[in-house]
């Protein structure tokens, strides 16, 4: 099955946060002319049916929640052009979504769960999904963005960042929005007192390298997306601060799952985790590209 035929998958648990993810995913499916697959993931429930709890326990499949059918009705009413399917999946929340990502063009979740446990675990579920998803994954958070807001993307020169840039261009085109390309760099030289103290010429060299890297990346996308309005931000700053700053005026923030260069060592454990918890807009993470 080609990527154009793969569905947009959204994890749904009936919560307010899940409704925001559902609406975002439905609008995205409409833009892509793709099927929307709404999924509720439930864990297996075990009950004791006899005195021997070891040998006489059995899994009990959960009943289909009514709000899953309500979600289908909601999408059909608001986005009549979108083909909608739904399913109840019995699995762990994180592992179930990761499995579904293998046959999805995009997988979408809300920033929090329905229950107290769901709210506590959503951070770990989102992180696991964004770490292991086989397709781009989106965590929907923040206030509803302005349709005039740009798409922002963080780059660092890695193959994964180049793929993130390409997908950000595609999203900006679908949204009829401009694109903001963010590259953050920082001289990590310290003096004996722990203060910034760059060696002679190193600061200027790093700045030139950052500007050159960004210019090269942008020149590649202008060929493939000649009508896209692109703005460039090369900042001497921590990458998390630079990306969160960009998210405040964007309708989508795109980052790679792993990177190098200015984001060296700042993989999903820090940059993307910070984006998930603190971004002012939805966050899309692009799976790590093969470096070979």
ChimeraX attribute file (.defattr): number of C-alpha atoms within 10 A of each C-alpha:
attribute: neighborCount
match mode: 1-to-1
recipient: residues
	/A:1	6
	/A:2	7
	/A:3	12
	/A:4	12
	/A:5	14
	/A:6	17
	/A:7	24
	/A:8	26
	/A:9	28
	/A:10	29
	/A:11	23
	/A:12	27
	/A:13	26
	/A:14	19
	/A:15	16
	/A:16	15
	/A:17	20
	/A:18	24
	/A:19	19
	/A:20	20
	/A:21	24
	/A:22	29
	/A:23	18
	/A:24	21
	/A:25	26
	/A:26	29
	/A:27	18
	/A:28	20
	/A:29	24
	/A:30	19
	/A:31	14
	/A:32	17
	/A:33	16
	/A:34	21
	/A:35	23
	/A:36	28
	/A:37	24
	/A:38	26
	/A:39	20
	/A:40	22
	/A:41	20
	/A:42	19
	/A:43	15
	/A:44	15
	/A:45	12
	/A:46	11
	/A:47	12
	/A:48	13
	/A:49	11
	/A:50	10
	/A:51	9
	/A:52	9
	/A:53	11
	/A:54	9
	/A:55	10
	/A:56	11
	/A:57	15
	/A:58	14
	/A:59	11
	/A:60	12
	/A:61	14
	/A:62	14
	/A:63	8
	/A:64	13
	/A:65	13
	/A:66	9
	/A:67	14
	/A:68	19
	/A:69	14
	/A:70	12
	/A:71	21
	/A:72	18
	/A:73	14
	/A:74	16
	/A:75	21
	/A:76	15
	/A:77	11
	/A:78	12
	/A:79	16
	/A:80	12
	/A:81	15
	/A:82	21
	/A:83	18
	/A:84	21
	/A:85	14
	/A:86	17
	/A:87	13
	/A:88	17
	/A:89	19
	/A:90	16
	/A:91	15
	/A:92	14
	/A:93	21
	/A:94	20
	/A:95	16
	/A:96	19
	/A:97	27
	/A:98	23
	/A:99	15
	/A:100	20
	/A:101	23
	/A:102	14
	/A:103	19
	/A:104	25
	/A:105	22
	/A:106	26
	/A:107	29
	/A:108	28
	/A:109	30
	/A:110	26
	/A:111	24
	/A:112	24
	/A:113	22
	/A:114	16
	/A:115	12
	/A:116	10
	/A:117	10
	/A:118	16
	/A:119	13
	/A:120	12
	/A:121	16
	/A:122	20
	/A:123	17
	/A:124	14
	/A:125	22
	/A:126	25
	/A:127	19
	/A:128	17
	/A:129	28
	/A:130	28
	/A:131	21
	/A:132	19
	/A:133	27
	/A:134	21
	/A:135	22
	/A:136	24
	/A:137	30
	/A:138	28
	/A:139	27
	/A:140	29
	/A:141	25
	/A:142	20
	/A:143	11
	/A:144	13
	/A:145	17
	/A:146	10
	/A:147	11
	/A:148	13
	/A:149	19
	/A:150	26
	/A:151	28
	/A:152	32
	/A:153	29
	/A:154	27
	/A:155	29
	/A:156	26
	/A:157	19
	/A:158	21
	/A:159	19
	/A:160	24
	/A:161	26
	/A:162	23
	/A:163	18
	/A:164	26
	/A:165	27
	/A:166	18
	/A:167	19
	/A:168	25
	/A:169	28
	/A:170	17
	/A:171	21
	/A:172	23
	/A:173	18
	/A:174	13
	/A:175	19
	/A:176	16
	/A:177	20
	/A:178	20
	/A:179	25
	/A:180	23
	/A:181	23
	/A:182	20
	/A:183	26
	/A:184	25
	/A:185	21
	/A:186	17
	/A:187	17
	/A:188	10
	/A:189	13
	/A:190	12
	/A:191	10
	/A:192	7
	/A:193	7
	/A:194	8
	/A:195	10
	/A:196	13
	/A:197	14
	/A:198	14
	/A:199	11
	/A:200	8
	/A:201	8
	/A:202	12
	/A:203	17
	/A:204	12
	/A:205	11
	/A:206	16
	/A:207	18
	/A:208	12
	/A:209	13
	/A:210	22
	/A:211	18
	/A:212	13
	/A:213	16
	/A:214	21
	/A:215	13
	/A:216	11
	/A:217	18
	/A:218	17
	/A:219	10
	/A:220	13
	/A:221	16
	/A:222	14
	/A:223	10
	/A:224	12
	/A:225	14
	/A:226	9
	/A:227	10
	/A:228	18
	/A:229	16
	/A:230	20
	/A:231	13
	/A:232	16
	/A:233	15
	/A:234	18
	/A:235	17
	/A:236	17
	/A:237	15
	/A:238	15
	/A:239	23
	/A:240	21
	/A:241	15
	/A:242	19
	/A:243	26
	/A:244	20
	/A:245	13
	/A:246	25
	/A:247	26
	/A:248	18
	/A:249	18
	/A:250	26
	/A:251	25
	/A:252	28
	/A:253	27
	/A:254	30
	/A:255	31
	/A:256	29
	/A:257	26
	/A:258	25
	/A:259	24
	/A:260	16
	/A:261	14
	/A:262	22
	/A:263	23
	/A:264	11
	/A:265	13
	/A:266	18
	/A:267	18
	/A:268	21
	/A:269	13
	/A:270	14
	/A:271	22
	/A:272	26
	/A:273	19
	/A:274	15
	/A:275	26
	/A:276	26
	/A:277	14
	/A:278	15
	/A:279	25
	/A:280	24
	/A:281	26
	/A:282	27
	/A:283	27
	/A:284	28
	/A:285	27
	/A:286	28
	/A:287	22
	/A:288	23
	/A:289	17
	/A:290	8
	/A:291	7
	/A:292	4
